[in-house]
Amino acid sequence: MTHRCDALLVGAGIMGATLAKLLRQLDPDLQVVVLERLPALAAESSAAMNNAGTGHAANCELNYTPAAADGSVPIAKALAINGAFELSLQFWSALVESGQLQDPARFIRLVPHLSFVWGEAAVAYLQRRHRALAATPQFADMAWSTDPAELRAWMPLVMDGRALDQPMAATRVARGTDINFGALTRALLDGMDVRLGHQVRGLERGGAGWCVEARDGAGQSISFEAPFVFLGAGGGSLPLLQRSGIPEARVYGAFPVSGQWLVCRNPEVIAAHDAKVYGKAAVGAPPMSVPHLDTRWIDGQRALLFGPYAGFSTRFLKSGSLLDLGRSVKPYNLLPSLQAGAENFDLVRYLVGQVLQTPAQRLVSLRQFLPQARAEDWQLAVAGQRVQIIKQLQGRGCLQMGTEVVSSADGSLAALLGASPGASTAVEIMLEVLRRCWPERLASPAWAERLQRLIPAWGADLGRDPEQLAQWRRRSDQTLGLIRSEPK
Ligand SMILES: Cc1cc2nc3c(=O)[nH]c(=O)nc-3n(C[C@H](O)[C@H](O)[C@H](O)COP(=O)(O)OP(=O)(O)OC[C@H]3O[C@@H](n4cnc5c(N)ncnc54)[C@H](O)[C@@H]3O)c2cc1C
């Protein structure tokens, strides 16, 4: 028997959940089915402990604002990510206001975002970054300090026992967030038609659009037919995209990077830190390996993570197969992948170094952030798996660190590849899927009007009207409970 629906979404992570919710908000009559291979929702990258839970708004992540060759700090990417995060906040707020998401503290909390650097060159860079960002309405509230007393007030544990023999500086955005993307995914999918334990094995054009074959937990083959399919399978998206046979898939290869955290086990240490403190990446380190010390809120409990330490595994999913990487290599992406490897030798060397790290070496990196850290307070845990894209551009293979929506020319299939900035910008990414694949519906008065109510900032330039921005932010802050009195 074949099951028919209007939209078939593969993967019950934050991306599939966001698209499912958006579609049902825009047209409550749409039949949306989500297929998930695991027996639980959000058990891969979107699980709380598999990612850092940072509401990426470019407040503190220095990899979004690398210095240019002339020393200036371009901020276009930071502004774009900040704008994308604002869309997410607006969507979640609208759902809270309409009663479709309850108790926002279960998935979002206010946690200040800090960038912290030391050494003359890094301090000079951070100051230039601060000047450029603080001059915009989006980042006007970003504070800057080189004063050890103020730095101590912002992050006492980070300053405890720190030698003051070199310049150091930090920026701080009080309106930073920690997000439990696992809890959010589960809340978004509440009441949706989700088939757990359904692994999609193949798809081909046919019927009203696509015929999708899945295997359920009992090993039974089940067929689905839909005019629109979204591959939101995280690391599992590329293999499925390749199986679809669309020509757009042929420029992609993949490179998995795994991660590990040190998780704090000492309640006193956890309670003494309240911030996400991001540092500068080591030479060769991929952007997602920028070290950070993160206050987290998971199931109502405060937690503290440090990392991620990068690692290497040939799996594309944490619960995937060691053969994933090998199987993704095709005649059309072999050469570009080898080229990308050769051109990113610093990254390869960095990953090898990370894999070979001993516990004592990990403690050394932790102590750059927490000089008084004790090994016995910290436990190593495996984070989620990220699959970076190797894209063929002008005949060469280039390693890409962002996310990328790939869609078929007729808009019947879309897939999400890549990793960063990820979950925080899920709403903007899924709007891009709708723009490409549902253009007529999106332009229709009914959808346009609904979207305007749900996400008023979509398409707006946030820097153009500071008063409007402040008003939007006040609404999200109040609805999502992102308000607290700040210590002076
Ligand atoms: C170490 C680390 C730190 C991160 N930190 C942050 C952060 O601080 N902030 C942030 O915004 N983002 C962060 N990210 C990125 C973020 O976690 C991801 O962008 C996001 O979770 C991806 O969501 P997804 O729905 O695409 O994938 P996933 O959450 O991985 O979901 C994909 C789902 O598809 C299912 N699936 C796979 N194959 C199949 C198949 N064949 N059939 C059916 N189902 C299938 C999987 O089981 C899984 O449930 C981080 C990621 C990592 C790894």
Ligand as a Chemical Component Dictionary entry (heavy atoms), coordinates in Angstrom:
data_LIG
# 
_chem_comp.id                   LIG 
_chem_comp.type                 NON-POLYMER 
_chem_comp.pdbx_formal_charge   0 
_chem_comp.three_letter_code    LIG 
# 
loop_
_chem_comp_atom.comp_id 
_chem_comp_atom.atom_id 
_chem_comp_atom.alt_atom_id 
_chem_comp_atom.type_symbol 
_chem_comp_atom.charge 
_chem_comp_atom.model_Cartn_x 
_chem_comp_atom.model_Cartn_y 
_chem_comp_atom.model_Cartn_z 
_chem_comp_atom.pdbx_ordinal 
LIG C1  C1  C 0 29.005 19.687 18.068 1  
LIG C2  C2  C 0 27.901 20.522 17.503 2  
LIG C3  C3  C 0 27.604 21.767 18.061 3  
LIG C4  C4  C 0 26.603 22.556 17.523 4  
LIG N1  N1  N 0 26.277 23.728 18.136 5  
LIG C5  C5  C 0 25.250 24.471 17.662 6  
LIG C6  C6  C 0 24.848 25.633 18.362 7  
LIG O1  O1  O 0 25.410 25.989 19.389 8  
LIG N2  N2  N 0 23.817 26.357 17.855 9  
LIG C7  C7  C 0 23.177 25.995 16.703 10 
LIG O2  O2  O 0 22.270 26.704 16.289 11 
LIG N3  N3  N 0 23.530 24.869 16.030 12 
LIG C8  C8  C 0 24.532 24.110 16.497 13 
LIG N4  N4  N 0 24.896 22.956 15.851 14 
LIG C9  C9  C 0 24.228 22.620 14.587 15 
LIG C10 C10 C 0 22.862 22.016 14.837 16 
LIG O3  O3  O 0 22.935 21.026 15.829 17 
LIG C11 C11 C 0 22.356 21.439 13.530 18 
LIG O4  O4  O 0 22.416 22.423 12.521 19 
LIG C12 C12 C 0 20.911 20.982 13.619 20 
LIG O5  O5  O 0 20.664 20.227 14.766 21 
LIG C13 C13 C 0 20.608 20.182 12.372 22 
LIG O6  O6  O 0 19.265 19.794 12.426 23 
LIG P1  P1  P 0 18.715 18.772 11.362 24 
LIG O7  O7  O 0 17.265 18.664 11.613 25 
LIG O8  O8  O 0 19.166 19.178 10.003 26 
LIG O9  O9  O 0 19.508 17.421 11.650 27 
LIG P2  P2  P 0 19.372 16.354 12.835 28 
LIG O10 O10 O 0 18.996 16.953 14.115 29 
LIG O11 O11 O 0 20.605 15.540 12.788 30 
LIG O12 O12 O 0 18.134 15.505 12.360 31 
LIG C14 C14 C 0 18.179 14.671 11.234 32 
LIG C15 C15 C 0 17.267 13.508 11.505 33 
LIG O13 O13 O 0 17.158 12.742 10.326 34 
LIG C16 C16 C 0 17.118 11.371 10.684 35 
LIG N5  N5  N 0 17.505 10.578 9.535  36 
LIG C17 C17 C 0 18.736 10.462 8.968  37 
LIG N6  N6  N 0 18.686 9.638  7.911  38 
LIG C18 C18 C 0 17.410 9.226  7.799  39 
LIG C19 C19 C 0 16.737 8.353  6.909  40 
LIG N7  N7  N 0 17.370 7.753  5.904  41 
LIG N8  N8  N 0 15.411 8.116  7.097  42 
LIG C20 C20 C 0 14.729 8.726  8.101  43 
LIG N9  N9  N 0 15.332 9.555  8.983  44 
LIG C21 C21 C 0 16.646 9.812  8.820  45 
LIG C22 C22 C 0 18.111 11.301 11.846 46 
LIG O14 O14 O 0 17.907 10.148 12.641 47 
LIG C23 C23 C 0 17.813 12.590 12.585 48 
LIG O15 O15 O 0 16.835 12.418 13.578 49 
LIG C24 C24 C 0 25.876 22.125 16.385 50 
LIG C25 C25 C 0 26.154 20.869 15.826 51 
LIG C26 C26 C 0 27.138 20.062 16.392 52 
LIG C27 C27 C 0 27.374 18.714 15.814 53 
# 
loop_
_chem_comp_bond.comp_id 
_chem_comp_bond.atom_id_1 
_chem_comp_bond.atom_id_2 
_chem_comp_bond.value_order 
_chem_comp_bond.pdbx_ordinal 
LIG C1  C2  SING 1  
LIG C2  C3  SING 2  
LIG C2  C26 DOUB 3  
LIG C3  C4  DOUB 4  
LIG C4  N1  SING 5  
LIG C4  C24 SING 6  
LIG N1  C5  DOUB 7  
LIG C5  C6  SING 8  
LIG C5  C8  SING 9  
LIG C6  O1  DOUB 10 
LIG C6  N2  SING 11 
LIG N2  C7  SING 12 
LIG C7  O2  DOUB 13 
LIG C7  N3  SING 14 
LIG N3  C8  DOUB 15 
LIG C8  N4  SING 16 
LIG N4  C9  SING 17 
LIG N4  C24 SING 18 
LIG C9  C10 SING 19 
LIG C10 O3  SING 20 
LIG C10 C11 SING 21 
LIG C11 O4  SING 22 
LIG C11 C12 SING 23 
LIG C12 O5  SING 24 
LIG C12 C13 SING 25 
LIG C13 O6  SING 26 
LIG O6  P1  SING 27 
LIG P1  O7  DOUB 28 
LIG P1  O8  SING 29 
LIG P1  O9  SING 30 
LIG O9  P2  SING 31 
LIG P2  O10 DOUB 32 
LIG P2  O11 SING 33 
LIG P2  O12 SING 34 
LIG O12 C14 SING 35 
LIG C14 C15 SING 36 
LIG C15 O13 SING 37 
LIG C15 C23 SING 38 
LIG O13 C16 SING 39 
LIG C16 N5  SING 40 
LIG C16 C22 SING 41 
LIG N5  C17 SING 42 
LIG N5  C21 SING 43 
LIG C17 N6  DOUB 44 
LIG N6  C18 SING 45 
LIG C18 C19 SING 46 
LIG C18 C21 DOUB 47 
LIG C19 N7  SING 48 
LIG C19 N8  DOUB 49 
LIG N8  C20 SING 50 
LIG C20 N9  DOUB 51 
LIG N9  C21 SING 52 
LIG C22 O14 SING 53 
LIG C22 C23 SING 54 
LIG C23 O15 SING 55 
LIG C24 C25 DOUB 56 
LIG C25 C26 SING 57 
LIG C26 C27 SING 58 
# 
